[in-house]
Amino acid sequence: MRYFGRLLAAAATLVAIPALAQQQPAPAPGQQPAPLEVSVTGGVSEPMPIAIPPMPTAAVVQTPAGSTDALGRQLSDIVANDLKGSGLFTPLSPGRLRAVAFPEVQAPAFDFWGGTGAQALVQGFVRANGDGTLTVGCYLFDVSSRIELTRQGFVVPPSDWRRAGHKCADMVYTRLTGEGPYFDSRIVYVSETGPKAKRIKRLAIMDQDGANHRFLTNGQSIVLTPRFAPNQQSIVYMSYVGKVPAIYVYDIGSGRQRLVAQNVATTFAPRFSPDGRYILFSMATGGNTDIYRVSSQGGAPQRLTTSPGIDTGGSYSPDGSKIVFESDRSGGQQLYVMNADGSNQQRISFGGGRYATPVWSPRGDLIAFTKLGGQFRIGVMNAGGGGEKILTNGWQDEGPSWSPNGRVITFFRSGQGGSGKADLWMVDLTGQVENRIKTPLDGSDPAWGPLRP
């Protein structure tokens, strides 16, 4: 798949029609308004009202993705759904919006939008280009101050039109929260179907909102624990071909897979290092389970832990210098951190209950985990231990994975009754915003990929 052809960051490049190059009046001296912003840590009691009307087009043109006027409506819906899903914004309902003429894109009707109660306004346009690509422009305005806050433009092939919507939502989210973007990203997971004792498990990949879903494997062999490579072009996972556990890397572009390590006894949870040079995994030999690493090109595994008991679930820190893992060496599952070469192993979890599946935040400040004790819940703690916070309260929530900006966690939730059915969910760091990710079949073990280029 071809990604964005180019990003039009300069306003003069983005706007090709002179009539649109209008500047909004600045506030008078001494009347500068407070900056428009949204708090990501103060809860979601008052999400920001935001208006996102359908994006107009200069001329209705049929494209492989649909007509440009229909695409304008759908793009606005994508932006609205992304921002609403964050829990920080309340998009106005369609009945409170008005149609925007193409010349209005840069010159909003502030009197009207101010009367709707919207604090922010997102306007944009869609244009078909002579080379078959689409240009999507996106503008963010402060309604009260009547000023433009930021703008971006994207030239995309018709197959990538949804990505322009996610990029627009990321622009708005980043400008108003001060946080990094995360909407233009993908999730890989294990799609499941069939009875509990005979589940068919396939690798599947989709956009973070569930769109553009496709299966990567056919289900003839069980697959487990998929994880993205740092370059997003491949996925490492476990598979049992002929009932023999092995580590594979799947190339997303070509659909080819290659064997990295086999005959590795019982193996768990492979994961790339941040630089892509190594694959971290757990292996059980001689009644003991330890953390190993192997070159991503294959070769002999290197053992990193030697403590009696079960050491598993390793995850690198963002800079690759440390590894967090779980171990029962103290008598129960707890979290430990060690240097990337296996030295200086130290316990960091000391709360009641047991801890599993630790994952380091891409920001480096937190570690997400599954808390075991009566039920399974998703929680976070400081990277050095302490500051524990439980985010979910489902019957069986497990397998956390971080969004690219470290503000949201995806996980899977199993239903009661032993049916084996599970769904994918997201929760933010406040613990107040939970959203289910719709998938065609049951889903487990999600892994959130990096932000797409």
C-alpha positions in Angstrom: 0.0 0.0 0.0 1.3 3.4 -0.9 1.2 5.9 2.0 0.7 9.7 1.8 2.4 11.1 -1.2 3.4 14.3 0.6 2.3 16.5 3.5 1.5 20.0 2.6 2.6 21.9 5.7 2.8 25.3 4.2 -0.4 27.2 3.9 0.5 28.7 0.6 1.1 25.2 -0.8 -2.2 23.9 0.7 -4.4 26.6 -0.6 -4.4 26.9 -4.4 -7.4 29.3 -4.8 -6.5 33.0 -4.0 -10.0 33.7 -2.8 -9.3 31.4 0.2 -6.2 33.1 1.3 -8.0 35.4 3.7 -6.6 36.3 7.2 -8.8 36.5 10.2 -8.5 39.7 12.3 -6.4 39.3 15.4 -7.8 40.4 18.8 -7.1 44.0 19.8 -4.1 44.7 22.1 -4.9 44.0 25.7 -7.7 41.7 24.7 -5.8 38.5 24.1 -8.0 35.5 25.1 -6.9 32.6 27.1 -5.5 29.8 24.9 -8.0 27.3 23.9 -7.0 23.9 25.3 -8.2 20.6 26.7 -6.9 18.9 29.8 -6.0 15.3 29.4 -5.6 14.6 33.1 -8.5 16.4 34.7 -11.2 13.8 33.8 -14.0 14.0 31.3 -16.7 15.9 33.2 -16.8 18.7 30.6 -15.7 17.6 27.1 -15.1 20.5 24.8 -18.0 21.2 22.4 -16.6 21.2 18.9 -18.3 21.7 15.5 -17.2 19.6 12.6 -19.4 20.3 9.5 -19.2 18.2 6.3 -16.2 19.2 4.2 -17.2 20.8 0.9 -15.6 20.3 -2.5 -14.9 22.8 -5.3 -16.3 20.4 -7.9 -18.1 17.1 -7.5 -15.8 14.5 -9.1 -16.1 10.7 -9.1 -13.1 8.9 -7.8 -12.3 5.3 -7.0 -13.2 6.0 -3.4 -16.5 7.7 -4.2 -17.6 11.2 -5.2 -15.7 14.1 -3.6 -18.9 15.5 -1.9 -19.6 12.1 -0.3 -16.0 11.8 0.8 -16.3 15.2 2.4 -19.2 14.0 4.6 -17.4 10.8 5.5 -14.2 12.6 6.4 -16.0 14.9 8.8 -17.6 11.8 10.4 -14.1 10.2 10.9 -12.8 13.3 12.5 -15.8 13.6 14.8 -15.7 9.9 15.8 -12.0 10.0 16.6 -12.3 13.1 18.7 -15.5 11.8 20.5 -13.8 8.5 21.2 -11.0 10.3 23.1 -13.6 11.4 25.6 -12.3 15.0 25.5 -14.6 16.4 22.9 -18.3 16.5 22.2 -19.0 17.0 18.5 -22.2 18.9 17.7 -25.0 16.7 16.4 -25.8 16.9 12.7 -28.9 18.9 13.4 -26.9 21.8 14.9 -24.5 22.0 12.0 -24.8 24.0 8.8 -23.6 23.4 5.3 -20.3 25.1 4.5 -19.7 26.6 1.1 -16.2 26.0 -0.4 -15.2 29.7 -0.1 -16.1 29.6 3.6 -13.5 27.0 4.5 -11.0 29.7 5.6 -13.5 32.3 6.4 -15.9 30.7 8.9 -19.3 32.1 9.8 -18.2 32.8 13.4 -21.5 34.5 14.4 -23.4 31.3 13.6 -20.9 28.9 15.2 -20.7 31.1 18.3 -24.4 30.6 18.7 -24.1 26.8 18.7 -22.0 26.7 21.9 -19.1 25.3 20.0 -15.7 26.4 21.4 -13.7 25.0 18.5 -14.5 24.6 14.8 -13.0 22.1 12.3 -13.5 22.9 8.6 -11.9 21.4 5.5 -12.3 20.6 1.9 -11.8 17.7 -0.6 -10.4 18.2 -4.1 -9.8 15.7 -6.8 -6.4 16.2 -8.6 -5.5 15.6 -12.2 -3.1 12.9 -11.3 -5.8 10.8 -9.6 -4.9 11.8 -6.1 -7.0 13.7 -3.5 -6.2 16.8 -1.6 -7.8 17.1 1.8 -7.4 20.4 3.7 -8.1 20.7 7.4 -8.4 23.9 9.5 -8.9 24.4 13.2 -10.5 27.6 14.6 -11.1 29.1 18.0 -14.7 30.2 17.8 -14.6 32.7 20.7 -11.4 34.4 19.6 -12.3 34.1 15.8 -8.8 33.0 14.9 -7.3 30.2 13.0 -5.2 27.9 15.3 -3.6 25.6 12.8 -4.0 24.0 9.4 -2.7 21.0 7.5 -3.2 19.5 4.1 -2.7 16.0 2.7 -2.3 14.6 -0.8 -3.4 11.0 -0.7 -4.2 8.2 -3.2 -8.0 7.4 -3.1 -7.2 4.1 -1.2 -5.9 6.2 1.7 -8.6 8.7 2.0 -9.6 7.6 5.6 -6.0 8.3 6.7 -6.5 11.9 5.8 -9.4 12.0 8.3 -7.4 10.4 11.0 -4.5 12.9 10.3 -6.9 15.8 10.6 -8.2 14.5 13.9 -4.7 14.1 15.1 -3.9 17.7 14.2 -6.9 18.9 16.2 -6.2 16.6 19.2 -2.5 17.6 19.3 -3.1 21.3 19.0 -5.8 21.4 21.7 -4.3 18.9 24.2 -0.6 19.4 23.8 -0.3 15.6 23.5 1.1 13.5 20.7 -1.2 12.1 18.0 -2.5 8.5 17.9 -5.5 8.3 15.5 -3.5 7.4 12.4 -2.3 4.1 13.6 -3.1 0.4 13.3 -3.8 -2.5 15.6 -2.9 -6.2 15.0 -4.7 -8.8 17.0 -5.7 -12.5 17.1 -9.2 -13.0 15.6 -11.0 -16.0 17.1 -14.0 -18.1 16.3 -15.4 -21.5 17.2 -16.0 -23.4 20.5 -13.6 -22.8 23.4 -11.9 -26.1 23.1 -11.3 -25.7 19.4 -10.8 -22.1 18.6 -9.6 -21.0 15.2 -7.1 -18.2 15.6 -5.9 -15.9 12.8 -3.8 -12.8 12.6 -5.8 -9.7 11.7 -4.9 -6.1 11.2 -7.1 -2.9 11.1 -7.0 0.8 11.7 -7.3 1.8 15.3 -11.0 2.5 14.8 -11.7 -0.9 13.4 -11.9 0.1 9.7 -9.8 -1.4 6.9 -9.9 -4.8 8.6 -8.2 -7.7 6.9 -7.0 -11.2 7.9 -3.3 -12.0 7.5 -3.3 -15.8 8.1 -5.8 -18.5 7.2 -6.3 -20.1 10.6 -4.8 -23.5 9.7 -2.2 -23.0 12.5 -2.8 -21.4 15.9 -1.2 -17.9 16.2 -0.5 -16.0 19.4 0.9 -12.7 20.7 1.4 -10.6 17.5 3.6 -7.5 17.9 4.6 -4.8 15.4 8.2 -4.2 14.4 9.4 -0.6 14.9 9.3 0.1 11.2 5.6 -1.1 11.0 6.4 -3.2 8.0 6.4 -6.5 9.8 4.8 -8.4 12.7 6.5 -10.9 15.0 4.3 -13.7 16.4 4.1 -17.2 17.8 2.7 -20.1 15.7 2.2 -23.8 16.2 2.8 -25.3 12.8 2.5 -29.1 13.2 2.1 -28.5 16.9 5.7 -27.2 17.1 6.1 -23.7 18.6 8.1 -21.3 16.5 8.7 -17.6 16.1 7.8 -16.0 12.8 8.0 -12.6 11.2 5.2 -11.6 8.8 5.9 -9.0 6.2 2.7 -6.9 5.8 3.4 -5.6 2.3 4.3 -8.9 0.7 2.3 -11.3 2.9 5.4 -13.5 3.2 6.5 -14.9 6.6 9.9 -16.1 7.6 11.0 -18.4 10.5 13.2 -16.7 13.1 13.5 -19.5 15.7 12.1 -23.0 16.1 12.6 -26.0 18.3 12.6 -23.5 21.2 10.5 -25.7 23.5 7.5 -23.8 24.9 7.8 -20.2 23.8 5.9 -17.1 24.8 5.3 -13.5 23.7 8.0 -12.4 21.2 8.6 -8.7 21.0 10.9 -6.5 19.0 13.5 -4.3 20.6 13.0 -0.5 19.8 15.8 -0.6 17.2 14.5 -3.7 15.6 17.8 -5.7 16.1 16.5 -8.2 18.6 13.4 -10.2 19.4 12.7 -10.7 23.1 10.8 -13.9 24.1 10.3 -16.4 26.9 11.3 -20.0 26.6 10.7 -23.0 28.9 13.5 -25.6 29.2 14.2 -28.2 31.8 11.2 -27.1 33.9 12.4 -23.5 34.0 11.1 -20.5 32.0 13.5 -17.6 31.3 13.7 -14.5 29.1 15.8 -14.8 26.0 16.6 -12.6 23.0 17.5 -13.6 19.5 18.6 -11.5 16.5 15.7 -10.5 14.4 17.5 -12.2 11.5 17.6 -15.5 13.4 20.4 -17.3 15.1 21.1 -18.7 18.6 19.0 -17.3 21.4 20.8 -15.5 24.3 19.5 -16.2 27.8 19.0 -13.1 29.9 17.5 -14.5 33.2 18.6 -17.5 35.2 16.4 -17.4 38.3 14.5 -20.5 39.3 10.8 -20.2 38.4 8.9 -18.6 35.6 10.2 -15.4 34.0 8.1 -14.2 31.1 6.3 -11.3 29.4 9.3 -9.1 28.6 8.9 -5.6 27.2 11.7 -3.0 26.4 11.8 0.6 27.6 11.5 3.1 24.7 15.2 3.7 24.6 16.0 0.0 24.7 18.2 0.2 27.8 15.9 -1.8 30.1 13.4 -4.6 30.1 10.3 -5.1 32.3 9.1 -8.7 32.9 7.1 -10.8 35.2 8.5 -13.5 37.5 7.2 -15.8 40.3 10.7 -16.1 41.9 9.3 -14.4 45.1 6.4 -16.9 45.3 3.8 -15.1 43.2 3.7 -13.2 39.9 5.4 -9.8 40.3 7.0 -7.3 38.0 10.8 -6.8 37.7 13.0 -4.5 35.7 16.5 -5.4 34.4 19.1 -3.9 32.1 18.8 -5.0 28.4 21.7 -7.4 28.9 20.0 -9.1 31.9 22.0 -7.4 34.6 20.6 -5.6 37.7 17.3 -7.3 38.1 15.0 -5.5 40.6 11.4 -6.0 41.7 9.2 -3.0 41.2 5.6 -4.3 42.2 4.7 -4.6 45.8 0.9 -4.2 45.9 -1.6 -6.9 46.9 -2.4 -9.6 44.3 -0.4 -10.7 41.3 0.9 -8.9 38.2 1.3 -10.0 34.6 1.9 -8.9 31.0 3.8 -5.7 31.7 4.3 -3.3 28.8 6.4 -0.1 28.9 4.8 3.1 27.8 6.2 4.7 24.6 6.6 7.9 26.8 8.8 5.9 29.2 7.0 7.1 32.3 4.6 4.2 33.0 4.2 0.5 32.8 0.9 -1.1 32.0 0.0 -4.5 33.4 -2.7 -7.0 34.1 -3.7 -7.2 37.8 -4.7 -10.7 39.0 -6.8 -11.4 42.1 -10.4 -12.5 41.9 -10.7 -10.9 38.5 -8.3 -9.5 35.8 -8.0 -5.8 35.5 -5.8 -3.3 33.6 -3.6 -1.0 35.6 -0.5 1.2 35.3 2.4 2.1 37.7 5.4 4.4 37.5 8.3 3.0 35.6 10.3 2.6 38.8 7.4 1.1 40.7 4.8 2.8 42.9 1.9 5.1 41.9 -0.3 2.1 41.0 -3.6 2.9 39.4 -6.3 0.4 38.3 -8.1 1.6 35.1 -10.7 -1.1 34.4 -13.1 -3.2 36.4 -14.2 -5.9 33.9 -14.6 -9.5 34.8 -11.4 -10.5 32.8 -9.4 -7.7 31.3 -5.9 -8.5 30.1 -3.2 -8.0 27.6 -2.6 -4.2 27.6 -0.9 -2.4 24.7 -0.1 1.3 24.4 -1.3 3.9 21.9 1.6 5.7 20.1 1.3 8.7 22.4 1.1 6.8 25.6 -2.4 8.2 26.6 -4.6 5.2 25.7 -4.4 1.5 26.3 -6.0 -1.3 24.2 -6.7 -4.7 25.8 -9.1 -7.6 25.5 -12.1 -8.5 27.7 -13.3 -12.0 28.1 -16.9 -12.8 28.9 -18.1 -14.7 31.9 -19.3 -18.3 31.6 -16.2 -19.9 30.1 -17.3 -19.5 26.5 -13.9 -18.2 25.5 -15.4 -15.2 23.7 -13.5 -12.0 24.0 -13.7 -8.4 22.6 -11.2 -5.6 22.1 -11.4 -2.5 24.2 -9.6 0.9 24.8 -9.3 2.8 28.0 -7.6 6.1 28.7 -5.3 6.9 31.6 -8.1 8.5 33.6 -9.9 5.2 33.6 -13.1 7.1 32.8 -13.2 6.6 29.0 -13.7 3.0 27.7 -14.6 2.2 24.1 -15.2 -1.2 22.5 -13.4 -1.7 19.2 -15.8 -3.5 16.8 -14.3 -6.5 15.0 -16.0 -9.0 12.6 -15.3 -12.0 15.0 -14.0 -12.3 18.6 -10.7 -10.7 19.3 -7.8 -11.1 21.8 -4.2 -10.1 22.4 -4.2 -6.7 20.6 -1.0 -4.8 19.9 -1.1 -1.1 19.0 1.4 -0.1 16.3 3.4 3.1 16.0 2.0 6.2 14.4 2.0 5.8 10.7 4.3 8.1 8.6 
